């Protein structure tokens, strides 16, 4: 498929997706919002973690920063939603840059542990600041938005993530990422500043996760740190991206849609079993389809064709 | 081509790993269009020297200057941009990229930078140069060992380096491949490229190098033409021991 055709197809799908709130409401619209949210998060996650193989479990931390800043800004400082939704991703990008500079020189395993601990640390820090200095335990995010508005805003972010990914794939930085994912030693010796490349991409995931967190905040109405700084969200993003496959820009989308449905069904039918399903799904993906649905499809096509 | 002005100056280069001195107060110059050999027994510090020049390891003391530019503290991507290219002792190919993309990787970020069709065209020319033109679209998993070595060489040449470091590039080749490999480096030499090579294959040293330095236990024990150094009693002693 030529690049132009892909682009046209992408525009068509995005336009079609924009009409979803006009035909779906209630339960299905709510599912569509969740799908759109995880599509933005997982696709953005895969742009960094796919080629570099650094499994970042920090999505929840940046998402939480987005949600929490909107909540505290609106409740404690009487800022508008738009001001806070603009500030939050910038705070996240600076934080991601600092974290990246400190950790991305480490090997992969340490990075995973660090990012997992990061979300917990920020959650506790925010709770502590909240309890000791800001007084209130919970914060209200009161806006005029309904699910449709949130959906359209998330669609805009998702389109931005895809556009960013598409441009990245055609850029020198995208090529540098592929090389360093293959062999970091070679990457350095052909002239790639590998630390800088990784930090830039990590900053982009922080930016998009905080933006999504900020947009989704009105959906909660009432926000406390324990709700938005969720380790579960970090794991869900990883699982959905891996299920879909990280080698193509649209790969994570193919994981987000089925897994969101499954997750909704499990949460409704057996709310106590969600953590178990999360673990089981993770094991099954790693053992059975390590390259995701897109990787599996590519393999089937290869084995069928005689060449 | 006759060697010209000095382009690489190594002065008092020392590398310590804890108590072990891998490279000890090493000094030498490399002139333009020259092929300079670094030889010596196993563990004498040859590969460490290559790693110091390319920035893979930081030097403990001493200095490395390439065309007036101090590279002593430079990291690998910086030395690459200043014009140092290298191959690796154990061949390193980018496995998920095609043959052409592997060569393009060297052209995009190195000393002379190219992008898009220009980079692909330049890399294709180098693949032809090393004898891989017909395999450009293949995945690298289909390459034989010598083809992988050729590809690594094409990638190293793709940034148009000022100086090319070959770390035992001929190692592991069978006798017929070895002759192909020597001919290929001889052709690069005839083009006037500046090359530093670490090598164990004496035939290659004799036929390719303008000058050699000989290292033993991290220290330079001889310098001169291959014929001179290989007849030097200190060198013979280092390789064969005393009677």
Boltz contact constraints between the chains, C-beta under 6 A:
constraints:
  - contact:
      token1: [A, 172]
      token2: [B, 108]
      max_distance: 6.0
  - contact:
      token1: [A, 179]
      token2: [B, 94]
      max_distance: 6.0
  - contact:
      token1: [A, 179]
      token2: [B, 105]
      max_distance: 6.0
  - contact:
      token1: [A, 182]
      token2: [B, 94]
      max_distance: 6.0
  - contact:
      token1: [A, 182]
      token2: [B, 96]
      max_distance: 6.0
  - contact:
      token1: [A, 183]
      token2: [B, 92]
      max_distance: 6.0
  - contact:
      token1: [A, 183]
      token2: [B, 94]
      max_distance: 6.0
  - contact:
      token1: [A, 186]
      token2: [B, 92]
      max_distance: 6.0
  - contact:
      token1: [A, 188]
      token2: [B, 76]
      max_distance: 6.0
  - contact:
      token1: [A, 188]
      token2: [B, 77]
      max_distance: 6.0
  - contact:
      token1: [A, 189]
      token2: [B, 76]
      max_distance: 6.0
  - contact:
      token1: [A, 189]
      token2: [B, 80]
      max_distance: 6.0
  - contact:
      token1: [A, 189]
      token2: [B, 86]
      max_distance: 6.0
  - contact:
      token1: [A, 190]
      token2: [B, 80]
      max_distance: 6.0
  - contact:
      token1: [A, 190]
      token2: [B, 105]
      max_distance: 6.0
  - contact:
      token1: [A, 190]
      token2: [B, 106]
      max_distance: 6.0
  - contact:
      token1: [A, 190]
      token2: [B, 109]
      max_distance: 6.0
  - contact:
      token1: [A, 190]
      token2: [B, 110]
      max_distance: 6.0
  - contact:
      token1: [A, 191]
      token2: [B, 77]
      max_distance: 6.0
  - contact:
      token1: [A, 191]
      token2: [B, 80]
      max_distance: 6.0
  - contact:
      token1: [A, 191]
      token2: [B, 81]
      max_distance: 6.0
  - contact:
      token1: [A, 191]
      token2: [B, 109]
      max_distance: 6.0
  - contact:
      token1: [A, 191]
      token2: [B, 110]
      max_distance: 6.0
  - contact:
      token1: [A, 192]
      token2: [B, 77]
      max_distance: 6.0
  - contact:
      token1: [A, 192]
      token2: [B, 109]
      max_distance: 6.0
  - contact:
      token1: [A, 193]
      token2: [B, 77]
      max_distance: 6.0
